[in-house]
Amino acid sequence: MAATDEGFTVKSHFERKAAAVRQTYDRLVKSSRKFGPVGEEPKKTSIHLVNRTSFAGVATRKSAIILTIKSDRKLSSPRIHKSEQTSAKRFHHEVKQLSRLTLILNW
């Protein structure tokens, strides 16, 4: 895993985190790759998952991940704890994943 220009790596996002956090992330990336190539772009506070553009962001916490799903419409689900419209045709939806058992991929 090469460092970005800022020195952040995917690995660095999982330091001092529960093992389940990394397992949840790995399962998310593996499941996302069923739809095509997925790149991982580590940033200061999150990891962006990209195909042609970023379609999701993953922020790690001590025992969970915050998955931000980017879409062109408002999604309605009890699993989404925060939604915001960031532009005319862009929405960001946050889902807190406590473990790999709660990983949600079927919207």
C-alpha positions as CSV (number, residue, x, y, z in Angstrom):
1,M,0.0,0.0,0.0
2,A,1.7,3.1,-1.2
3,A,1.3,6.4,0.7
4,T,-0.5,9.2,-0.9
5,D,1.2,12.6,-1.3
6,E,-0.1,13.6,2.2
7,G,1.4,10.4,3.8
8,F,-1.9,8.7,4.5
9,T,-2.4,5.0,3.7
10,V,-5.3,2.6,3.9
11,K,-3.4,0.8,6.6
12,S,-3.0,3.9,8.7
13,H,-6.8,4.3,9.0
14,F,-7.0,1.1,10.9
15,E,-4.2,1.7,13.5
16,R,-5.6,1.4,17.1
17,K,-9.0,0.2,15.8
18,A,-10.9,-3.0,16.6
19,A,-10.1,-5.9,14.2
20,A,-13.8,-6.0,13.2
21,V,-13.4,-2.5,11.7
22,R,-10.9,-3.8,9.2
23,Q,-12.9,-6.9,8.5
24,T,-16.0,-4.8,7.8
25,Y,-14.0,-2.5,5.5
26,D,-12.5,-5.5,3.6
27,R,-15.9,-7.1,3.1
28,L,-17.3,-3.8,1.9
29,V,-14.5,-3.4,-0.7
30,K,-14.8,-7.1,-1.8
31,S,-18.6,-6.7,-2.3
32,S,-18.2,-3.5,-4.1
33,R,-15.8,-5.1,-6.6
34,K,-18.6,-7.4,-7.8
35,F,-19.8,-4.3,-9.7
36,G,-16.5,-3.4,-11.3
37,P,-13.0,-2.2,-10.4
38,V,-12.8,-0.3,-7.2
39,G,-9.9,2.0,-6.2
40,E,-9.0,3.0,-2.7
41,E,-7.9,6.6,-2.1
42,P,-6.8,7.3,1.4
43,K,-7.4,10.9,2.6
44,K,-6.8,12.6,5.9
45,T,-10.1,11.6,7.6
46,S,-11.5,8.9,5.3
47,I,-10.9,6.4,2.5
48,H,-12.7,7.2,-0.8
49,L,-13.9,4.2,-2.9
50,V,-13.7,5.1,-6.5
51,N,-14.6,3.7,-9.9
52,R,-14.6,6.6,-12.4
53,T,-15.5,8.9,-9.5
54,S,-15.8,8.5,-5.8
55,F,-19.0,6.6,-5.0
56,A,-18.5,6.1,-1.2
57,G,-16.4,7.3,1.7
58,V,-15.3,5.2,4.7
59,A,-14.4,7.0,8.0
60,T,-13.0,4.6,10.6
61,R,-13.9,4.8,14.3
62,K,-12.6,2.8,17.2
63,S,-15.2,0.1,16.8
64,A,-17.2,1.0,13.7
65,I,-17.1,2.6,10.3
66,I,-19.1,5.4,9.0
67,L,-20.0,4.6,5.4
68,T,-21.0,7.7,3.3
69,I,-22.9,6.6,0.1
70,K,-23.0,9.1,-2.7
71,S,-26.0,9.1,-5.0
72,D,-28.0,11.2,-7.4
73,R,-31.2,10.9,-5.4
74,K,-32.4,10.9,-1.8
75,L,-32.5,7.4,-0.3
76,S,-35.0,6.4,2.3
77,S,-34.0,3.7,4.8
78,P,-34.0,3.4,8.6
79,R,-30.3,2.4,8.3
80,I,-29.4,5.9,7.1
81,H,-28.8,8.1,10.1
82,K,-27.8,11.3,8.2
83,S,-28.6,12.5,4.7
84,E,-27.7,15.8,3.0
85,Q,-28.1,17.2,-0.4
86,T,-24.7,18.6,-1.5
87,S,-25.8,19.9,-4.9
88,A,-28.7,19.9,-7.2
89,K,-28.2,16.2,-8.2
90,R,-26.0,14.9,-5.4
91,F,-26.8,13.4,-2.0
92,H,-24.6,12.0,0.7
93,H,-26.1,9.4,3.0
94,E,-24.3,8.1,6.2
95,V,-24.7,4.6,7.6
96,K,-22.9,3.5,10.7
97,Q,-21.6,0.0,10.5
98,L,-20.9,-1.6,13.9
99,S,-19.6,-4.9,12.6
100,R,-19.3,-6.9,9.4
101,L,-22.6,-8.7,10.3
102,T,-24.5,-5.4,9.9
103,L,-22.9,-4.6,6.5
104,I,-25.6,-3.3,4.2
105,L,-25.1,-3.7,0.5
106,N,-28.7,-4.2,-0.9
107,W,-30.4,-0.8,-1.3
